[in-house]
Amino acid sequence: MTARLLVIEDNPINRELLDYLLRAYGFEVLKAVDGSVGFDIAQREQPDLILCDIQMPGMDGFEFAQRAKSDHRLRAVPLVAVTAFAMVGDRDRILATGFDAYIAKPIDPQELLDTIRQLLPEPAHAPAATPRPPTGHAVTVPTTAQTILVLDDTAFNLELKRGLLEPHGYEVITASTAAQALTLARERLPALIISDVGMAEGSGFDFIRAVKADAQLRSIPFLFLSSTHWDEASRLLGLQLGALNYLRRPMDPELLLAEIQACLGR
């Protein structure tokens, strides 16, 4: 049985990053934008574990914890604080309020997974230490770190890729412009390049042309991942320029991992 986790986080970037990480590890994820909404969802859905931010407008994490631990339907549900607090005494205060564990931001994926697995009841509903293989897609963790270069001019998208790939054993290097990516590619010679298409400075098409024109880089597998350029002409152009695949974002994390492994396998 797959564990169902509730994420309560008012920051959309942090909320989606947690969602991406947890789903990549095989959990079912519920999301709430604040404590009040989260409390309603928790009562209705009865999640197996709750991850809650501390600093939120309206009902903050402390009030949520007090209400949850006073509710006979929720008091036994493990409650994890996910917060940027770093001052001496904050951890003790958080645990005294009713939280069962504490994870500091920026989130370390392995620490997050270990904490969740320790708190979920036995027999554990949590996935194993390595992510769950998706149905129909064989996903394995590389035995040695393979470097993947990710180009995207949106910091949020870069963090999502890092949060998905690093727990699976990949080394991730990122760039926000084609010029930066080209320099990094020449310095690091990554095993794979993943590029956005539409960017403020240049485009992914300009970048792949530069990569394929470089004798040192042209054999590196190249993957396009775009949320805006979905037309058939753009897809065909990307493939004609040498990309192994042209994918639409958003897409299921497990499918993206399978695509990445397919590219590396070539």
C-alpha distance (Angstrom), angle and dihedral (degrees) to the residues before:
residue distance angle dihedral
M1 . . .
T2 3.78 . .
A3 3.79 115.4 .
R4 3.80 115.4 -120.2
L5 3.81 115.3 -141.5
L6 3.80 129.0 -168.3
V7 3.82 118.0 -145.6
I8 3.82 115.9 -160.8
E9 3.81 109.7 -170.2
D10 3.80 130.9 139.3
N11 3.81 95.2 -160.3
P12 3.84 106.2 86.2
I13 3.82 94.3 -152.5
N14 3.81 93.4 51.7
R15 3.80 91.1 42.8
E16 3.80 94.1 52.8
L17 3.80 92.3 42.9
L18 3.80 90.8 55.0
D19 3.79 90.1 45.8
Y20 3.80 90.7 51.2
L21 3.81 93.4 48.0
L22 3.79 95.6 46.1
R23 3.79 95.5 46.2
A24 3.80 89.6 48.1
Y25 3.81 87.3 59.3
G26 3.78 92.9 50.4
F27 3.81 102.7 -99.4
E28 3.79 125.2 136.6
V29 3.82 107.8 -123.5
L30 3.80 132.6 -150.6
K31 3.81 118.1 -172.3
A32 3.80 135.6 -154.9
V33 3.80 129.7 -177.3
D34 3.82 96.4 -146.5
G35 3.79 143.6 4.6
S36 3.79 96.4 -91.8
V37 3.80 93.7 52.7
G38 3.79 89.6 42.1
F39 3.80 92.4 53.5
D40 3.81 91.5 52.3
I41 3.82 91.5 48.5
A42 3.81 91.8 46.7
Q43 3.80 92.4 52.7
R44 3.78 92.4 46.6
E45 3.81 101.0 40.7
Q46 3.83 102.3 30.4
P47 3.85 97.2 -145.3
D48 3.80 121.8 -154.9
L49 3.82 92.1 -125.0
I50 3.82 137.3 4.2
L51 3.81 127.4 -144.0
C52 3.80 110.9 -163.9
D53 3.78 134.1 -175.7
I54 3.82 116.4 -134.8
Q55 3.80 104.7 -146.6
M56 3.81 107.9 58.6
P57 3.81 133.7 137.2
G58 3.78 116.3 -103.0
M59 3.79 109.0 2.4
D60 3.80 105.2 23.8
G61 3.78 126.7 -159.9
F62 3.81 94.8 -90.3
E63 3.80 92.9 54.4
F64 3.81 90.7 44.6
A65 3.81 91.1 53.1
Q66 3.80 92.5 49.2
R67 3.80 92.3 49.7
A68 3.81 93.5 44.1
K69 3.80 93.7 50.4
S70 3.82 89.9 48.2
D71 3.81 92.5 52.5
H72 3.82 114.0 89.4
R73 3.81 90.4 -146.6
L74 3.82 94.8 52.7
R75 3.81 108.2 28.2
A76 3.82 92.6 93.1
V77 3.84 94.2 48.9
P78 3.84 110.5 104.3
L79 3.79 110.5 -113.1
V80 3.83 122.0 -156.2
A81 3.80 123.7 -169.2
V82 3.80 114.6 -141.0
T83 3.78 108.0 -169.1
A84 3.77 147.5 143.6
F85 3.81 91.6 -130.7
A86 3.80 109.8 129.6
M87 3.81 105.9 161.4
V88 3.79 123.0 119.0
G89 3.78 109.5 -90.0
D90 3.80 96.5 21.9
R91 3.80 93.1 106.2
D92 3.81 92.5 52.2
R93 3.79 91.2 47.5
I94 3.80 92.0 49.6
L95 3.80 94.0 49.3
A96 3.82 91.8 44.7
T97 3.80 89.8 55.5
G98 3.79 91.3 62.2
F99 3.79 106.8 -85.7
D100 3.80 115.3 135.4
A101 3.82 95.5 -151.4
Y102 3.77 142.1 4.8
I103 3.81 130.9 -137.6
A104 3.79 121.3 -174.0
K105 3.80 126.0 -141.7
P106 2.96 133.1 -87.0
I107 3.78 84.8 59.4
D108 3.78 120.1 -126.9
P109 3.84 104.8 -147.6
Q110 3.80 95.1 -147.2
E111 3.81 92.6 48.7
L112 3.79 89.1 49.1
L113 3.80 92.8 51.7
D114 3.81 93.8 44.3
T115 3.81 91.6 50.9
I116 3.80 92.8 49.6
R117 3.80 93.1 47.7
Q118 3.82 91.2 50.7
L119 3.80 92.5 52.6
L120 3.79 101.3 42.9
P121 3.80 113.7 94.4
E122 3.79 124.1 -106.2
P123 2.90 131.1 -72.2
A124 3.76 77.4 53.0
H125 3.77 116.6 -123.5
A126 3.81 88.2 -166.3
P127 3.79 119.7 105.1
A128 3.76 121.1 -109.9
A129 3.79 122.2 -87.3
T130 3.78 88.1 -85.1
P131 3.81 120.3 58.3
R132 3.79 119.8 -89.8
P133 3.81 113.9 -98.0
P134 3.80 110.7 -117.1
T135 3.79 119.6 -119.7
G136 3.78 109.5 -87.8
H137 3.81 93.7 4.2
A138 3.78 121.3 89.4
V139 3.80 106.6 -143.4
T140 3.77 117.0 -177.2
V141 3.77 132.6 175.9
P142 3.82 113.5 -116.7
T143 3.79 113.7 -113.9
T144 3.80 90.3 -139.0
A145 3.78 125.4 33.2
Q146 3.79 112.8 -94.1
T147 3.78 116.2 -159.6
I148 3.80 118.4 -125.2
L149 3.79 121.2 -170.1
V150 3.82 113.7 -149.2
L151 3.81 121.4 -165.1
D152 3.81 119.0 -165.6
D153 3.79 131.0 134.6
T154 3.82 92.3 -142.8
A155 3.81 115.4 83.9
F156 3.81 91.3 -153.4
N157 3.81 92.2 58.4
L158 3.80 91.6 47.9
E159 3.81 91.0 52.9
L160 3.79 91.4 48.6
K161 3.79 91.0 54.7
R162 3.78 92.0 45.9
G163 3.80 91.3 48.2
L164 3.80 91.5 51.2
L165 3.79 100.5 41.9
E166 3.81 105.4 38.2
P167 3.83 95.1 61.2
H168 3.81 87.0 54.7
G169 3.80 92.2 59.1
Y170 3.80 100.8 -97.2
E171 3.78 124.3 131.8
V172 3.80 108.2 -131.8
I173 3.80 125.0 -156.0
T174 3.79 118.7 -178.2
A175 3.79 140.1 -158.3
S176 3.79 132.7 -176.3
T177 3.82 97.6 -157.4
A178 3.78 134.5 42.0
A179 3.81 90.7 -119.7
Q180 3.81 91.8 55.2
A181 3.79 91.1 45.8
L182 3.79 92.6 50.9
T183 3.79 91.3 51.6
L184 3.81 91.7 48.3
A185 3.79 91.9 47.2
R186 3.79 91.3 54.6
E187 3.79 92.3 46.3
R188 3.81 98.5 44.8
L189 3.83 106.0 23.1
P190 3.82 93.8 -146.0
A191 3.79 123.6 -148.5
L192 3.82 90.4 -126.0
I193 3.81 139.1 11.5
I194 3.82 121.6 -147.5
S195 3.80 114.7 -170.2
D196 3.78 138.7 -176.2
V197 3.81 115.9 -134.8
G198 3.80 108.6 -146.1
M199 3.81 114.3 49.8
A200 3.79 137.7 158.9
E201 3.82 91.5 -114.3
G202 3.79 113.7 42.9
S203 3.79 122.4 -42.0
G204 3.75 140.9 -92.4
F205 3.81 87.9 -104.4
D206 3.81 90.7 59.8
F207 3.79 89.2 48.4
I208 3.80 96.3 51.5
R209 3.80 90.3 47.9
A210 3.82 88.8 56.2
V211 3.81 91.4 46.4
K212 3.80 94.3 49.6
A213 3.81 90.9 46.3
D214 3.81 90.6 57.8
A215 3.80 112.7 84.5
Q216 3.81 90.4 -152.1
L217 3.80 94.1 53.3
R218 3.80 108.3 29.8
S219 3.81 95.3 92.6
I220 3.82 94.1 54.8
P221 3.83 110.6 110.2
F222 3.80 110.8 -109.1
L223 3.82 127.6 -156.4
F224 3.82 128.0 -172.9
L225 3.81 119.5 -148.4
S226 3.81 115.6 -179.0
S227 3.80 136.8 170.5
T228 3.81 96.0 -172.9
H229 3.82 111.6 32.0
W230 3.79 99.9 66.7
D231 3.78 99.7 140.5
E232 3.79 119.8 117.0
A233 3.81 93.2 -118.9
S234 3.82 91.2 58.9
R235 3.79 91.9 46.9
L236 3.79 92.7 50.6
L237 3.80 92.0 46.3
G238 3.81 91.0 52.0
L239 3.79 91.6 51.3
Q240 3.81 92.7 44.6
L241 3.81 89.7 53.1
G242 3.80 89.9 57.1
A243 3.81 108.8 -89.1
L244 3.80 114.5 145.4
N245 3.78 91.2 -142.8
Y246 3.79 141.2 0.1
L247 3.80 113.1 -145.1
R248 3.78 135.1 -173.1
R249 3.77 121.5 -126.6
P250 2.96 132.6 -109.6
M251 3.78 97.6 47.8
D252 3.77 134.8 154.2
P253 3.84 110.6 -79.0
E254 3.80 92.0 -131.0
L255 3.80 91.9 53.3
L256 3.81 90.5 49.6
L257 3.81 90.5 50.8
A258 3.79 89.9 50.4
E259 3.82 90.8 50.4
I260 3.80 91.0 49.4
Q261 3.79 92.0 51.3
A262 3.79 90.5 47.4
C263 3.81 89.9 53.8
L264 3.78 92.3 47.5
G265 3.78 90.3 47.3
R266 3.77 90.8 60.6
